[in-house]
Amino acid sequence: MADDRVDLSVRHSGIPHQALPTGIFIDPTLKATDRNVLCVFRTQMSETSKMAMPTYREIKRMANIGSDATVSRAISILRLTRWIIKVGDIRDDGGRIVRTAYDICDEPECLQTVIKRDTRYLGFVKRMHSHHHPAVVHIAKSVQDGIDLFSDLVADGKRSVRSLSPTEKQEIREESHENLRQFQQGKIDKVTYHAVAYSNKISTLDEEELPTEARLQKLKSGTGGQDSEPRLQFLKSQKSLTSKTEEYCSSSSFNTTTTTTGENRKTSDAELFWPTLLMSELNDSERALILRRLSLVEGQDQQPLINQLTGRMMDSHQPDLEDPVKYMFWLIKKHQEGEEVLTSASTRDYRKPSGDISARVQKNDLETQLREVKSRIGSLKTLMDGHNVGKNPALHQQLSQSLQREEATLQALTEEMQQIAEN
């Protein structure tokens, strides 16, 4: 006799794959609007790994959002939490930026990978500390805590996620789930959850390598040991103002005043000289990460450490450095412990021309100059397109002359690049 009982279990109809990662829905940092924007991004993905961001109008229509400021805030939060990675700008034939290119991740990417692909990520995090929306500021400060923890782990010799075995990666996922469970039960606060969740990826989860309780207590603290709970209470008290704030704030609505964050942290490296090799091999985020770590040592020792790194990278008798940032962190840690790590390379004057600079460095410098010139040309064309010639002919003539100079520079740089390629 046939069983006529109805099966009330949930069944799947269609291709059995995960169209939307589970992490999107269990990440407590993301709100409903942020998830909707991320889902819109995923629906626009093509077969390639790189995509052009949909316009704000498209995002508002597909995510049912009424404000450009809300879309901008959601994109800022997704980039802060590393669900999306800005990898460049899409330009037209004239060099003008028409769209932004993002990589969409199945889970928040580790910092070590992001700073390689998003060269301005750390600068973006720093700017978000002055964002007008309190939720963005709070997340940016939590992410900064994770960056500091990342620096500590790397300096202690922890391995990068690329060197982990599948078993170790599974342990990290299990630890992340346990971290989420503790957050949901109220055992740890949001600052600690965010810092640990996005920093666990860079270490193997051996007991001796896990962050200590003292470190977690330090992350919970604000400045001078004050608990971060008042800041969370402040955010709750501002909930009624959030909807009004979203109408007027966007990712570009931040103060540009430079401030110092954290104890003994520098905000500028104007007093330091970065040799050509480092400027060529390290991007903006990597230099910012090194600078932040250098602030832990005395000012007179910072330049010698930079010179030591340069000398090690130029030493043809030793294998190439796979990770200059990790090596620099190791130098700083050993120097703090009192070990003699500085050699004659630390006293060398790299401001003088050197025959050791390779063609690779020259090529990288030219590529950087080409990008800058193309960007200036695009900006000038945009100004000229929006300028009324009859209103101010003198200004239009000045813009035309500047454009001609930049185009001549572009042609000269292109010819120099061709000569290097032929040689």
CORRAKA-V6429 format. One record per residue. N is the residue number from 1. SS is DSSP state (a for helix, b for strand, c for the rest). BURIAL is 1 if it has 24 or more other ideal C-beta (glycine too) atoms within 12 Angstrom, else 0. D_LAST is the distance of its C-alpha to the last C-alpha in whole Angstrom. Layout:
n;ss;burial;d_last
N;SS;BURIAL;D_LAST
N;SS;BURIAL;D_LAST
This chain:
n;ss;burial;d_last
1;c;0;84
2;c;0;81
3;c;0;80
4;c;0;80
5;c;0;78
6;c;0;76
7;c;0;72
8;c;0;71
9;c;0;68
10;c;0;65
11;c;0;63
12;c;0;59
13;c;0;59
14;c;0;56
15;c;0;52
16;c;0;53
17;c;0;50
18;c;0;49
19;c;0;48
20;c;0;49
21;c;0;48
22;c;0;51
23;a;1;50
24;a;1;50
25;a;0;53
26;a;0;54
27;c;1;52
28;c;1;54
29;c;1;52
30;c;1;51
31;c;1;54
32;a;0;55
33;a;1;53
34;a;1;50
35;a;1;51
36;a;1;51
37;a;1;48
38;a;1;46
39;a;1;48
40;a;1;47
41;a;1;43
42;a;1;44
43;a;0;45
44;c;1;42
45;c;1;40
46;c;0;38
47;c;0;37
48;c;0;33
49;c;0;33
50;c;0;32
51;b;1;35
52;b;1;35
53;c;1;39
54;c;1;42
55;c;0;43
56;a;1;46
57;a;0;48
58;a;0;47
59;a;1;48
60;a;0;51
61;a;0;52
62;a;0;51
63;a;1;52
64;c;0;55
65;c;1;54
66;c;0;56
67;c;1;54
68;a;1;50
69;a;1;51
70;a;1;52
71;a;1;48
72;a;1;46
73;a;1;48
74;a;1;48
75;a;1;44
76;a;1;44
77;a;1;46
78;a;1;44
79;a;1;41
80;a;1;42
81;c;1;44
82;c;1;40
83;c;1;42
84;b;1;39
85;b;1;36
86;b;1;34
87;b;1;30
88;b;0;29
89;b;0;30
90;b;0;30
91;b;0;29
92;c;0;30
93;c;0;28
94;c;0;29
95;c;1;28
96;c;0;31
97;b;0;32
98;b;0;35
99;b;0;35
100;b;1;34
101;b;1;33
102;b;1;35
103;b;1;35
104;b;1;38
105;c;1;40
106;c;0;42
107;c;1;43
108;c;1;42
109;c;1;39
110;c;1;38
111;a;1;37
112;a;1;34
113;a;1;33
114;a;1;34
115;a;1;32
116;a;1;29
117;a;1;29
118;c;1;31
119;c;1;29
120;c;1;32
121;a;1;35
122;a;1;37
123;a;1;37
124;a;1;38
125;a;1;41
126;a;1;42
127;a;1;42
128;a;1;45
129;c;1;47
130;c;1;48
131;b;1;48
132;c;1;52
133;c;1;53
134;a;1;54
135;a;1;53
136;a;1;50
137;a;1;50
138;a;1;52
139;a;1;49
140;a;1;46
141;a;1;48
142;a;1;49
143;a;1;45
144;a;1;45
145;a;1;47
146;a;1;45
147;a;1;42
148;a;1;44
149;a;1;45
150;a;1;41
151;a;1;40
152;a;1;43
153;a;1;43
154;a;1;39
155;a;1;40
156;c;1;43
157;c;0;40
158;c;1;41
159;c;1;39
160;c;1;37
161;a;1;38
162;a;0;35
163;a;0;36
164;c;1;40
165;c;0;42
166;a;0;44
167;a;0;47
168;a;1;46
169;a;1;44
170;a;0;48
171;a;1;49
172;a;1;48
173;a;1;49
174;a;0;52
175;a;1;52
176;a;1;51
177;a;0;54
178;a;0;56
179;a;1;55
180;a;1;55
181;a;0;59
182;a;0;60
183;a;1;59
184;a;0;61
185;c;0;64
186;c;0;63
187;c;0;63
188;c;1;59
189;c;1;58
190;a;1;56
191;a;1;53
192;a;1;54
193;a;1;53
194;a;1;50
195;a;1;48
196;a;1;49
197;a;1;48
198;c;1;45
199;c;1;44
200;a;1;46
201;a;1;42
202;a;1;40
203;c;1;43
204;c;1;45
205;c;1;49
206;c;0;50
207;a;0;53
208;a;0;52
209;a;1;49
210;c;1;51
211;c;1;51
212;c;0;54
213;a;0;57
214;a;0;57
215;a;0;53
216;a;1;55
217;a;0;57
218;a;1;55
219;a;1;53
220;a;1;56
221;b;1;57
222;c;1;56
223;a;0;56
224;a;0;58
225;a;0;59
226;c;0;61
227;b;0;61
228;c;1;59
229;a;0;62
230;a;0;63
231;a;1;59
232;a;1;60
233;a;0;63
234;a;0;62
235;a;1;60
236;a;0;63
237;a;0;65
238;c;0;62
239;a;0;62
240;a;0;65
241;a;0;62
242;a;1;59
243;a;0;60
244;a;0;60
245;a;1;57
246;a;1;55
247;a;0;56
248;a;0;54
249;c;1;52
250;c;1;48
251;c;1;45
252;c;0;44
253;c;1;47
254;b;1;47
255;c;0;47
256;c;0;44
257;c;0;46
258;c;0;44
259;c;0;47
260;c;0;47
261;c;1;47
262;c;1;48
263;c;0;50
264;c;0;47
265;c;1;44
266;c;1;42
267;c;0;41
268;c;0;38
269;c;1;36
270;c;0;36
271;c;0;37
272;c;1;34
273;c;0;30
274;c;1;28
275;c;1;24
276;a;1;21
277;a;1;20
278;a;1;24
279;a;1;23
280;a;1;20
281;a;1;21
282;c;1;25
283;c;1;26
284;a;1;29
285;a;1;32
286;a;1;30
287;a;1;31
288;a;1;34
289;a;1;35
290;a;1;34
291;a;1;36
292;a;1;39
293;a;1;39
294;a;1;38
295;c;1;42
296;c;1;44
297;c;1;43
298;c;0;44
299;a;0;42
300;a;0;41
301;a;1;40
302;a;1;37
303;a;1;35
304;a;1;35
305;a;1;34
306;a;1;31
307;a;1;30
308;a;1;31
309;a;1;29
310;a;1;26
311;a;1;26
312;a;1;27
313;a;1;24
314;a;1;21
315;c;0;23
316;c;0;21
317;c;0;25
318;c;0;26
319;c;0;25
320;c;0;23
321;c;0;26
322;c;0;27
323;c;1;29
324;a;1;28
325;a;1;31
326;a;1;33
327;a;1;32
328;a;1;33
329;a;1;36
330;a;1;37
331;a;1;37
332;a;1;39
333;a;1;42
334;a;0;42
335;a;1;42
336;a;0;45
337;c;0;46
338;c;0;46
339;c;0;44
340;c;0;41
341;c;1;38
342;c;1;36
343;c;0;35
344;a;0;33
345;a;1;30
346;a;1;33
347;a;0;33
348;c;1;30
349;c;0;29
350;c;1;26
351;c;0;26
352;c;0;25
353;c;0;21
354;c;0;20
355;c;0;17
356;c;0;17
357;c;1;16
358;c;0;13
359;a;0;10
360;a;0;12
361;a;1;14
362;a;0;13
363;a;0;12
364;a;1;15
365;a;1;17
366;a;1;15
367;a;0;16
368;a;1;20
369;a;1;20
370;a;1;19
371;a;0;22
372;a;0;24
373;a;1;24
374;a;1;25
375;a;0;28
376;a;1;29
377;a;1;29
378;a;1;31
379;a;0;33
380;a;1;34
381;a;1;34
382;a;0;37
383;a;0;39
384;a;1;39
385;a;0;40
386;c;0;43
387;c;0;44
388;c;0;46
389;c;0;45
390;c;0;49
391;c;0;50
392;c;0;47
393;a;0;45
394;a;0;44
395;a;0;43
396;a;0;41
397;a;0;40
398;a;0;38
399;a;1;36
400;a;0;35
401;a;0;34
402;a;0;32
403;a;1;31
404;a;0;29
405;a;0;27
406;a;1;26
407;a;0;25
408;a;0;23
409;a;0;21
410;a;1;20
411;a;0;19
412;a;0;17
413;a;1;16
414;a;0;14
415;a;0;13
416;a;0;11
417;a;1;10
418;a;0;9
419;a;0;6
420;a;0;5
421;a;0;5
422;a;0;4
423;c;0;0
